[in-house]
Amino acid sequence: MDIRVKKIDQREQTMEEKLNTLRAGVLGSNDGILTVVGVLVSVAAATTNEFTIFIAGLSDLLACAFSMAAGEYASVSAQKETERSAVEKEERLLKTNWEDQLAVVKQHYVDRGVREDTAAKIAADLMQKKPLATVVRVKYDIELGHYLNPWDASFASLFAAALGGLLPLMAMTFVTGPLKWGATILAVALASALTGFISAKLGDGLVKRAVIRNIIIGLITITIHYGVGKLF
């Protein structure tokens, strides 16, 4: 039985690949907002030195962005390696244990309500045309040739974290006088609301609840870090 894998066009990303990049961006943005505003508020509550506040916020923004990027790269790389390993394993099994692999595909369709005779025909047809692609999709929900890209996730997280942290940093840096705190709180609320909206849309969740939840978390973060800054 010929089980050679044909070259697959990888230029078109699957929905899972696109969503993984967007997920990394949303997580990076949320982390950037909260960590940067936490540092800014705690330092601003402890000192009125504008340069000190700016450097503390900028340093945390850069550290957060690169930390999120590194974390996403490591995490997605591990997942990609696991997927590749699974594909290699199934490729070996197809050469040594074809009948069992065919049975797995047939059972997959039987479990989904297809009659046994029909499932057997479907399995035989799929295994004749694309055996490896069929097996890895049935067993692991992997689209052959489409692996999550750690670089896409890394860069999405890097830029989103930087942009998320940039809003409160700009508000705290460029707004002067009594409006400084109000502008910073507003920047955090807006950035948090946008992140909540995007995350809810991606996950088919409740938009209103996600937006309100994120705003509340942002305000709690400000309150806690302000209290920490005042203690010292």
Residue pairs with C-beta under 8 A, 6 or more apart in sequence:
1 94
1 98
1 131
3 91
3 94
3 95
3 131
3 132
5 91
5 132
5 133
5 144
6 130
8 144
8 145
8 146
9 145
10 145
10 146
13 146
14 143
14 146
16 143
16 146
16 148
17 146
17 148
17 149
17 152
19 202
20 76
20 148
20 149
20 152
20 153
21 149
21 152
21 153
21 156
22 156
22 198
22 202
23 153
23 202
24 72
24 76
24 152
24 153
24 154
24 156
24 157
24 160
25 156
25 157
25 159
25 160
26 160
26 195
26 198
26 199
26 202
27 68
27 72
27 157
27 160
28 65
28 68
28 69
28 72
28 156
28 157
28 158
28 159
28 160
28 161
28 164
29 160
29 161
29 163
29 164
29 191
29 194
29 195
29 198
30 164
30 192
30 195
30 199
30 214
31 64
31 68
31 161
31 164
32 61
32 64
32 65
32 68
32 160
32 161
32 162
32 163
32 164
32 165
32 166
33 164
33 165
33 167
33 168
33 188
33 191
33 192
33 195
33 218
34 217
34 218
34 221
35 60
35 64
35 165
36 57
36 60
36 61
36 64
36 164
36 165
36 166
36 168
36 169
37 165
37 168
37 184
37 188
37 218
37 221
37 222
37 225
38 60
38 221
38 222
38 224
38 225
39 56
39 57
39 60
39 225
40 53
40 56
40 57
40 60
40 168
40 169
40 172
40 184
41 184
41 221
41 222
41 225
41 226
41 229
42 225
42 226
42 228
42 229
43 52
43 53
43 56
43 57
43 229
44 53
44 172
44 180
44 229
45 225
45 226
45 227
45 228
45 229
45 230
46 229
46 230
46 232
47 53
50 173
53 172
53 173
54 169
54 172
54 173
57 165
57 168
57 169
57 172
57 173
58 169
60 165
61 161
61 162
61 165
61 166
61 169
62 162
64 161
64 165
65 157
65 158
65 159
65 161
65 162
65 165
66 158
68 157
68 158
68 160
68 161
69 154
69 155
69 157
69 158
69 161
70 154
71 157
72 150
72 153
72 154
72 156
72 157
73 150
73 151
73 153
73 154
74 150
75 150
75 153
76 148
76 149
76 150
76 153
76 154
77 150
79 148
80 147
80 148
80 149
80 150
83 140
83 142
83 147
83 148
84 147
86 136
86 139
86 140
86 142
87 132
87 136
87 142
87 144
90 101
90 132
90 135
90 136
90 139
91 132
93 100
93 101
93 135
94 101
94 131
94 132
94 135
101 127
101 131
101 135
102 123
102 124
102 127
104 135
104 138
104 139
105 122
105 123
105 126
105 127
105 134
105 135
105 138
106 116
106 119
106 120
106 122
106 123
107 119
108 119
108 123
108 138
109 118
109 119
109 122
109 123
110 116
110 119
114 122
123 134
126 134
127 134
127 135
130 144
132 144
133 143
133 144
136 142
136 144
137 143
137 144
164 191
164 195
167 187
167 188
167 190
167 191
168 184
168 187
168 188
168 191
170 187
171 180
171 183
171 184
171 186
171 187
172 180
172 183
172 184
175 183
175 184
184 222
185 219
185 222
188 218
188 219
188 221
188 222
189 215
189 218
189 219
191 218
192 211
192 214
192 215
192 217
192 218
193 211
193 214
193 215
195 214
196 207
196 210
196 211
196 212
196 213
196 214
196 215
197 207
197 210
197 211
199 205
199 210
199 214
200 206
200 207
200 209
200 210
200 211
201 207
